[in-house]
Amino acid sequence: MTMNNLLLNERLRQLYQGYWNKFCKEVKESGTSIGYPFLLSTCQWEGDVPTEKWYANSDLKVMIFGQEPNKWYGIEGCDDFNSASQFYTGDEPETVETIMSAYENFYATNYLLNGNKWYFDEKGRKNTFHAKGINNFMSQLDEIVHTFNPKLRTVCMWNNISKLSTIDGKPVDNCTHNIERHFLSSIIAQEIEILQPDIIIFLTGRYDTYIKENLGLTDEDFIPFDGFPVHDVAKVTIPGVKLAYRTCHPNAYPKAKPDYYRYVEAIIYDIHSNFNNLIK
């Protein structure tokens, strides 16, 4: 693989590698049972050539966070590597490259170019977070962007505020979260530093504790919108990030209740109001 084509991806790999063996050893010794960690990758393929131009050369980069991986790879029925075994149970753990390739393969299969816009596939797999969450937000953002300049290109990097989940896609227990906090708590801040998103959206609901732990924030960094409780939607101050927001997970409300879309509209309006500063 030509690393000159994957400078961002190589930095991500080195970041994860620095924690990997000790993290896997601790998880194995704890006796816990978790799915594959949610490690990012910017690698895509043009024929037999790896590239990250789709992300690196984009004009507006967005990172959207969910809560935790939901039945991510490495578990029975959702395993990209044909094994139901845990990634950390063998004599040697799965490599970082193998774990990152799960994300790479998911994007290659599900993050598709529609005209000159990128969206997650809603036909091949039914996923509320991608449809009501990421695609809904990105379609509205694209309208703003292309009204300003139709040549600008936006991309989205999907992330999760917790890198770990149980085998059945639920939040980990306190013991496992302590391991995550000890070994992985600085990873998200470094992912942001490497990938430099212009906009961050946390569709995480009441996971503010995770956001604060991972990014060193306090309650004062969550600024309420007029007319909305701060726990429903807030602007978030993150050093080095132009715009950041937190609202509920799209699964938090029944379809008949429009609150979630009102929160997204408030965020979109704020982005529109600050768009000139955003693209400087």
N, C-alpha and C positions, 0 to 999 in steps of 0.2 A: 504494500500500500504506500503510495507516494505521500509522505507527510507534508511536503510543501503545499499540497492541495488541501490540507486539513489542519491548518494551524490552530484554529479554535478547538477542533475535536481533540487534537493532541494535548492541548492544555487541560481539557476536561479529563482525558485519560490519566494524565499525570496527577491531577487533583484527586481523583478517586483512588488511584493506586497507592497514594500516600497513606490512606487509612485502611485499605482493603484487608490485608492479612490479619491485622490485629482485630478488626471488626468481625471478620468471619470466625476467628478463634473464640472471641467472646460470645458470639451468638451460639456457636456449637456447644460451648461449655455450659451455657445457661439452660440448655434443654428446651428452648422455645421453638416454635414452629412458625415460620414466616415464609411469604412468597419472595420472589426476586425483588431486590431494591430497585427503586426507580431512578436509574442513571441515564442521563441525557446523552444524545449524540447529534452532531450536525452533519453527519456523513450521509450523502446520497450518491447514487451511481449514474453516470452517463456512459452507457455501454459498460466497458470494463474499467473505467476510470473513476476513482472516488473523487467527490467534490463537495464543497460546502458553499459554493457560490450562491445557491438558492437563498441562503441565510445571510452570508457575509456581504453580499452585494445588494441586499434589499435596502429600500429607502426608509422604512419605518418598521422597527422591530418591536413586537409585542410578546410578553411572557404572561401566560394565564395559568394560575395555580388552582388545582383542585385540592381536596383534603388529603387523601392517601390513595395509594394504588388499589384498584378494585379488581381482584383476580388477575393480577399482572402475570407475566410469564414465570415459569418455574413451578407450576402446579398442575395437577392432573386436569386434562381437558382444556388447558390454556397454556400449553408449553411449546415454545418454539424449538426446543431442542430434543423433543421426543423422549422425555424422561420426567417421571413424577417425583424424582428424588430432589431433596433440598440442595441448594447451591453450595452449602457449607458443610455437608455431611461426609464427603469423601476424604481420602487421605490428603488431597489438595483441593481447595475451593475452586469453583468456577472462576475463570479469569475475568478481570474487569472488562476486557474487550468483548467477551461473550455476553456479559450482562448488558453492555452498551449496545450490542448488536440487536437485542430485543427491541429497544427503542428505535433503532435505525430501520429494522424490518417493519415495525408497526407504521412508521411514517411513510415508508415506501409503498405500503399497501393501502393506507387509509387517508393520507394527506395528499389530496389530488389537486392538480391545476385545472381550474375552470375558466377558460378564457385567459385572462392575465391575473386571476385571483386564486389564492389557495384556500381550500376548505376541507374539513374532514368529511369523509364519505358518510352519508346518512342512509344510503340505500343498502349497502352491503352489510352493515352492522347497525343495530339500533342502540344508540347510546345517548341518553338525555343530556349528559354533561357536554358532549361534543355538539349536539344539535341546538339545545336551548342555551347552552353556555357559550362555548367558543364560537361556533358558527354564527349565532345570533349577534354576538358582540362584534365579531369581525366584519359581518356584512354591513352593519351600521357604521362602523369605522371606515370601511372602504368607501361608502357614500360620501363621507366628509372628505376623505383624502382625494378621491377622484374628481370631486367638485372643485377642489383647490388646484389640482394638477393631475390629469388622467394618466400621466406617465409615471407617477410615483407608485412604487410597489411595496405592499405590506406583507409581512410573514408573521406567523405565530409559533412560539415555542411553548409547548405544553409542559407544565411542571406540576409537582405536588408538594404541599408544605410539609408533609411527612413522607419520608422516603420508604417507609415500611408499612406493611399491613399483614394481617393474619392470612392463613391459607385461603379462607373464604372471603377475603376482601374487607375485613373489618379493622377498626383501629387496634393497634397493639396494646398490650397491657402495660402497667406501670414499669414492670421490670424491663421489658423490651424497650420501652420508650427511654428509660434511663441509659440503656446501651446506645440507642440512637442519639440521645443528647450528648453522651460522652464522646462518641466517635464521629458523628455526622453533623453536629450542630452548626459547624462553620461552613459546611459544603454549599448550602444554598446561597449564602452571601458571596462566596467565591464564584459560583456559577453565574450570578448576576454580574460580577466584576468582569468575568471572561466574555460573556455574551452581550453585555451592554444593551439591554432592552431599553427602548425609549419610553414604553408604557408597561406597567405591571398591573394586572388585575388579579386580586385574590377572590375567587369564588369559593370561599372557605367558611362562611358563616361564623360560628362561635369558636373558631380555631385561633383566636388572637394570641393565645399563649404561645402557640407554635411560631407565629410570625415574630413575636417579641423575642423569643429564644433564639431563633435563627438569624435575626437581623439586628439584635441589640436595641430594639425599640421600646418605648414606654407608652402609657395611655395618652400622653400629650401628643404623640405622633399620629393619633387617629383623630382627624378633624371632621366634625359632623357637617352634613349638608343642611341647609335651611329647610325646615319642615319634616325632617326625618330623624328618628333616633339614631345615635351614633352606632349602636350595635347592628342596625339594619344596613346602613351604607355609610362609608366614610372615605375621605381623602387621606392618604397615608404619606407621611414625609419619610422618604428614604434617601439618604445622602447619595448623590451621583445618579439618581434616577429622575427623569424629567417629570413624569406623572405616575402616580400609583393610587390605587383604589382598593377598597375591600367591601364586598357585599355578600349576600347569602349564596349558598350552593343552589343551583337551579332545581334540584330535587327537593328543596326545603318546603315548597308550597304546592298544593294541588293545582291542576291545570286551570281550574275555574277561578283561582285567586290571582289577580294581576299584580300583586305587590312586587314580585321579582322584576318584572318588566319596568315598573316605575323606577326601581333602583338603577337598572341599567340605563334608562333614559336620562336620569340625573347625571350619571357618569358620562354618557355620550355628550350631553349638553356642556358639561365642564370641559371635556376634551375639545369640543368645537370652539368654545370660548378662548381656549389657550393654544389653538392650533398654530398660530403664527410663531409663538415661542417654541413650540414643539419641534418644528422642522429647521430651526436655525442651526 
